[in-house]
């Protein structure tokens, strides 16, 4: 992303970020911005899979679980993560509503048939109850 900003906004965007400078973001073609986003998302999924695999190996998990780490997270699905305490009032069931199987193709949304819904997967990472 830094390289993309450097190309369209100049190298000083990190230190001289005024409103006029940020207007240059509009000059970035949507296709180029989306490609950059996709590359970064794929890299993030690969990073998470590598670290999960290492964590499972350190804990002495069965090989089948270690191998399954290569399949976690779908880079084509919207992934929403919640960490720490996830209280019931936060309505986790609403996040999971309408969840489809990994690899499912986008379908027209019921609320707006001209738009497409992408697969989504909520991830709940909670802390153990203290005793």
N, C-alpha and C positions, 0 to 999 in steps of 0.2 A: 504494500500500500504506500509505503514511503516513496518508492521509486515513481509510482503513479502521480503522487502529489508533487514530487520534485519536477516531473516533466510538465505538468500543467500549471503549477503554482509557483515554480521556482524554488531554489534551495533554501530560501529564507522563511518558508512557511512555518517552520518550527519555532522561530524566535520572533518573528514579526507578523503575528497572526491578527491583523485587524479585519474589520468587516469587509473592506474593499478587496483584500487579498482572498478572503473566503468566497467571494462572489465568483472567482475563477473556477471553483469546483463545478459550476454549471457547465463549463466548457468540456468536462470529461465526458466522452461518449458513454452512454448507458451500457453498450455492449462491452466496452473495455472495463468499466467498473464491475460489471457482473462477472466477467472472466476472472478478474482479480479476486473477487469474493469467492468464486468457486474453487480456485486454486488454494486459497487460504483455508477454506472449509475442509478440503481433502487433506491438507497438511495437518490440520487440527485433529481430525479423526485418526490419522496415522499415528500422531503423537500420543493420543489417548490409548490407542490399542497397544502401542509399544510399552507404555508405562503400566498398563493393566497386566500385560503378559509378565513383565518383570516383577510386579508386585505378587502375582500369583505364584511365580517360581520361588520367590523368597519365602513365601508362606508354606511352601511344600504342597501346593494344590495338585490334584490329579492331572495327568497329562491332557485328559479330555477337556478340562476346564481351561487349561493354558491354551490349548488349540482353539477353543471357542472365543478367546479374546480377540482373535483375528476377524471376528464377525460382528463384534459389538459396534454400535453406532452406525447408522446408515447415513452416508454423506449426502444422500438425496432427500432426507427427511428433516423437517424442522425439529430440532431437539431443544427442549426447554429444561433447564436444570434448576433444581432447588436444593440448597445446601443448608445445613444446620437444622434447626427445629422447624418442622413443617406441621403446624398446628391444624386441627380439624377445621377451625373457622376459615382457613385459607382455601377451602373447597377444592381439594385435589381432584375430586371426581369430575369437576368441570373441565379440568385440564385434559383428562383422559377421554372425555366424551368424543365420539366420532373417530377414535384411533383405528387405523387400518393396519393391516399386516405390512411388514417391511417389503419393499419392492413394488407396492401397489402403485398403479399409475394415477396421476392427478385426475380427479373427477370434477364435473361441474358442481359448484357449491349450491346447496339448496337456497341459501339466502340471496345469492346473486348468480343466476345461471350463466352470465357472461364471464364470470371469473372461475378459476380452477382452484380447487383445494389440493394441497400437497400433503403427503403423509406426515404425521407429527408423532413424536415420542417424548413423553415427559420422563424425566429422571429424578427420582427422589433420593437424596443422600441424607440420611438422618443420623443423628448422634445417638449412641446407646443411652438407655435410661440410666441415670445414676442411682446407686443403691444407698 
